[in-house]
Amino acid sequence: MEKNMAILMADLSGYTALTETHGSVSAADLIDKYIRIAESCLVGDCRLHERNGDEIMIVSTSADALLQTALLIGEKAGGEENFLQVHGGLHFGKVLKRGGSYFGSVINLTARIASNANAGTICCSKEFVEALKNKSKYKMQSKGAQHFKNISNGKEIFEVSSKRKKTFHIDSVCRMLLLNLNNAIPHPFEKKKYFCSSHCLHIYSNIHLQ
């Protein structure tokens, strides 16, 4: 039987670049930390349903609880030194659960919304906004109608404002967040260019010498 569910899918922005730069062990360690962050942010009946690579899927019967969870994950991840920004998508509608898995167009559209969200942002569908009981609690900006692959009609998408550190730098090689520049490696010539390690500085310098 189908039932209405709120769905969150959230990825780590730059995970492929980090894996290529720092290797599989660092990538696995980062995923372990990501799961711990997500689990510590679950609100109400929100449940971490599955992980696929760097993407997590969290489900809930409450749109409000899931939005709070999504914002907490983004805020907490954005406050971690040498971590990655999160981007995610939220949708609400009828899904079918069978054999421990969820099926339906709601799942597909959530994945599309998540993949289109910019680094450090959480976006949601109009259906998700309408399912919120306390809409006035959140700041949302309409991004207009967006068209997604295999979705016949355009869908109005909203970006949800979240708390984030006002100033931060991103390693342009591995995409890690650099919050404390006292621990970062500055580029010897380019101002306001910092790296998580001399390894990333070396890669960047070699690329720009070619």
N, C-alpha and C positions, 0 to 999 in steps of 0.2 A: 504493500500500500504506500502511495506517495504521501508525503507530509511536508509542510512548509518548514524550511530550515534557512538559517543565515550561514553563509559560507565565506571564509577568508582564505585566500591563497597569497602567500608572501614569499618573495625571493630575496636573496642577498645580491645587491648590485655590485658587479665586479668580481664575482666568485670565480669565473673562468680565468680572468687575468691573474688573480691571486694564486690559483692552482698552478698555472703555468710558471709563475715567478718563484713561488716558495715551495712547491712540491705537494705531493699527496698527503704527507703526514700533517703539514700545517693546515691543509684544506680540511682534513678529517677533524683535527683539533678545533677548527673554527666552527664546523657543523655541530660538534658536541656542545660547544659554548652557545651556539644559536638555539639549540633544543632546550638547554637549561634556561636561557633567557625567556623563550616562549612559554615554557611550563611555569615559570615564576610569574607570568603576566596574565594567566587565565582568570577570567572573571565569571562569576555565576556558574552556569552549566557548560561553559565553553570547554571543548575537549580537543586535544591535539589528535587528529584522526590518522594522519600519515605524513611521511616525509619522502620526497623523491628528489634525490640530489640535494640542491640547496633550497628547494621549494617545500614549504610546509602548508598543510591544509588543516584549518581549525573549523569546527562546526559548533553551532549553538541553535537553540530554539528562540533565542533572544537577539534581535539586531542590536539593541543597546549594549548588551554584555559583550557582544563580539566586537563592536566598534571600540569600546573601552579597551578591550584586549589588544586590538590592532594598534591603537595609539600608544599603549604602554610598551608594546614590543618595539615600535619605531623609536620611541623616546629612550628606552633603555639601551637599545643597540647603538643609537646615535651618541650615547654618552660613554661608550666603551673605547678606550684607546686601542689602536691597531685592530679595529674591527671593520665591518663593512656596513654601508647604508642598506636599509631595508626598503623595498617597494612592494606594495600589495594591492589586491583588488577585493572588493566586497560585493556580494549580491545576495538576493533573497528570493525564494520561490520554492516550488514543489520539486522534491527530489525523491528518488526511489533508492532504498537501501536493500541490498541483496548480497548475501555472503560476505558481509563486513565491508562492502564497498558501496559508494554512492554513484547513482547514474542520473542523467538528465541534462537538458539544455542549460540549466542553472549552473551546473559544474563547468560546462564548456565556456559559458560567458564569463564566469568568474576568472577563469584562467586567462581569457583574452584581456579582461580589464587589468589584471595584475601585470601582464606582460607589457601593456602600454603605459603603465604608470612610471613616472620618472623616478630616479634614485631619490630616496628619502621621502617619498610621498605615498599616501594612501588614497585610493580612488574608489568610488562606489557607484552603483547604479541608482537610477531613480526609484526602482522598486525597493531597494535597500533603504533609501531615505524615507520612503513612505511607511516602511515597517517600523521605524524608530518611534518610540513612545515619547521621547523627550528631545525633539529636534532642536529646540532653542538652546540646548546645552552645548551645541557644537557649531563651529564656524565652517561653512561649506561654500565653495565657489563652483558654480556650474562651468564646465569646460565645453558645453554645447553638445550637440549630437555627434557621436563618433560611430564610424562604421567598422565592423569587425568581420573577419573571414568567416564565411558560412552562416552569417547572421543577416537575414534579408533586410531588416529595417535598421535605421540608425538608432542608437541608444544614447539618451542624455546621461552624461557622466559628471560626477561631482568630485572635486578634490577636497579632502578634509584637512583643515589646518591642525598642525600638531606642534607640541613643544619641542624645540631642538636647540642645541648649543648655538649661540649667535655667531661665533667665529670658529671656523675650523678649516683645516687644509686636507687635501686628498692627495695621497701618493699617486702620481700620474702613471706609474708603472703597474703596481699591484692593486691600486684603488683603495688601500686601507685609509681609515680615518686617522688624522694626526691632530689630536686635541691639545697636547702639550708640546709646544715646539722646542722646549728645552731638551726633550728626548729625541727630537728629530734630527736628520742630517740635512743641512742646508746645501743648496747648489752653490758652488764656488763663484758663479758668475751671474746667474739668473736670480733676480730678487723675487722673494715670495714663492720660491720653488723649494719644496721640502720633500724628504723621502723617509720611509720608515727605517731604512738601513743603507749601509754603504753598497750593499748588493744591488738594490734598486737604483741608486745613483749611478753605479757602474753600467747597468743595463741602459738607462736613459742616455747617458753620455755616449755610449757606443752607437745607439740608434741615431742620435743626432750628429754623429761624426760621419755617418755614411752618406 
